Amino acid sequence: MMYAFLYTILGFTAMEISGWFIHKYIMHGPLWQIHKTHHQASKSFFELNDLFSLLFGSIAIILIIVGVGQLDYRFWMGMGISIYGFSYFFLHDVLIHRRLKWFEKPKNPFLKGIFRAHQAHHATNKKDDAVSFGLFIVPKKYFKSK
C-alpha cells in the first residue's frame, strides 16, 4: 500500500510541476487567448479559462478509470491529480479569487504567501509581464511578513 501513497504524491507533484510549465509557457504563450479571460474582470461565474480545469480533470478521470480494476499506478496517479485539482479549486477559486465566498481572506502565513504570489501574478493582464506561475511552489519573497 506504500506504493499507492507514493504514486498519489507523484501525481500531485507532477501536476504542480507540469502546471507551472503549462501556465508559463502554454497559457501565457500560444493559448493566451483562452487564458487571458482569467486576467480580465468578468461578471460571469465561468471563464473560458475554466476549460483547462476540464482538461486536467479529464486526464485524472481517465487514469482512475483505466487503473481502477487493478488499483495500479494509474489509479493512484489519477487520485493524486484529483487531490491537486480539489486543492487548486479550494486555494485558487475559493480563497484567492473568491468565486465562492465561503471563507475570509487567508490568515495562515503559508496561505498568505500563496495569496500574495497570485496577486503579483495578476498585477498585470498582459501575456508577457506575469510572475509566479505555480500554485504551491512560489518564490520565498511572498512568504515574508509585510
BELRA-V896879 format. One line per field, one symbol per residue. ss: DSSP state (@ for helix, = for strand, . for the rest). phi: phi as a letter, one per 20 degrees, with the letter a starting at -180 (. if undefined). burial: I if it has 24 or more other ideal C-beta (glycine too) atoms within 12 Angstrom, else O. Layout:
ss: ???
phi: ???
burial: ???
This chain:
ss: .@@@@@@@@@@@@@@@@@@@@@@@@@@@@@.@@@@@@@.........@@@@@@@@@@@@@@@@@@@@.....@@@@@@@@@@@@@@@@@@@@@@@@............@@@@@@@@@@@@@..................@@@@...
phi: .fffffffffffffffffffffffedfecfdggefffeedfbeefdcggfgfffffffffffffffeffdlegfffffffffffgfffgfffeefeelfceecfgfdfgffffffffffffefcddfdefcldedeecgggfeffd
burial: OOOOOOIIOIIIIIIIOIIIOIIIOOIIOOOIOIIIOIIOOOOOOOIOIIOIIOOIOOIIOOIIOOIOOOOOIIIIIIIIIIIIIOIIOOIIIOIIIOOOOOOOOOOOOOIIIIIIIIOOIIOOOOOOOIIIIIIIIIOOOIOOOO
